[in-house]
């Protein structure tokens, strides 16, 4: 997992978002263990507390569960929960801005599918 940190958000939030993306993309599957805090801290030269904060957010949202003595595992149904939450977030925050830009550029509904194919 290659991560490029940006200065706009705390690293633990960015790490949380990376794990969410990996679950949605199927790179981390239901029932699969997350890398240990120590492993992630060593790999990315981060403070273990930073990783723990990101992992705690995932636990708080019920996407992962701690298995005593084993680590954190992606819960059954977590990908569907994440997908539902991400869709709602996209439609409420990003989609309105996209619609404004489409209107501003006077793009037609017919042009959009063609344009999407060109830029894939």
N, C-alpha and C positions, 0 to 999 in steps of 0.2 A: 504494500500500500504506500504510494508516494503521495505525500501531502506537502502543499506549499502554503505556509501560514501567511495570512495577511494581517495588517495592523488594525483593521477596522473592528474586529470582534475578538473577544477573549479566546485563547487557544482551546480551553475546555469546550467552549461552544462549537468551535470549528471541528474539534475531534468528535463531538457528539453528532454533528451534521454529517461527517464522513462515515461514521458507523451507520447512520440512518440510510445514507446513499448506498452503502455496501449491502445492507439488508434488502433494500428495494431492488437493487440490481441483481440480487440472487448470489452475490459473492459470499455472504454469510447467510446460511439457511436456518430454518426453524430447527431447534434442537442442537445447533452447533455452538461450540464455546467461543466466546470472545477471547482474543489474546490477553494474557495476564497483564496486570498493571505493570509489573516489573519488566516484562518483555517490551511493552509499548514505550515505557519510560526510557529504557536502554536504547531501543531502536531509533527513537526520535529525539533523544537527549532532552527529555522533559522531566519536570518534577513529578513524582508519582501522585502527589496530591492533585495535580492538574488532570491526570487520567482518571483518578478516583471521582472527581467532580463530574466529569463527562459520563462515566459509568453510572454514577448515582442518578443522574438525570434520566438515563435509560431505564433504570429500575423504577424510578418515581412514576414514569409513564407506562409502566407495566409491559415494556417491550422485552426485557430480559429478567431472568430470575437467578438468584444466587443459589447454587447447590453447595451445601456445606462441605468444605474440604476439596471441592472440585473447581469452583470458579463461577463465572457468569455465563448463562446460556440463553439463546434467543428463544422466547416463549412461543408455543404453538399459537398461531393466529396473529402474531406480531406483524408480519409483512402486510396483512390486510388492514390492520389498525393504522399502521404507518401510512399506507397508501391513502386511506380515507382522510387522515389528518392533513397530509401533504396536498391532496387535491383541494380540500376546503381552503387551506392557506393560499394556494395558488389562485383559486377563483376569487377569493376576497381581497387579496393584496396585489398580485401581479397582473391578473387578467384585465382589470379595469384600466390599468396603465397601457397595456397592449392595445386595448380597444380604442383608447384615446389617440394613440399613435397611428393606428390604422385609419381612423377618421381624419386626423390631421393631414395624413399623406394622401387622402382621397383614394384609398385602395378599395377595389370592389371585392365582393365575396367570391366572384369567379376567378379573380387574379391570385388569391391566396393559395389555393391548392397547387397551381402551376408554379408559383414562386417557391413554395415549400419543396417541391420536387427538384427544382434547379439548385437549391442550396443545401441539399442533403449530403 
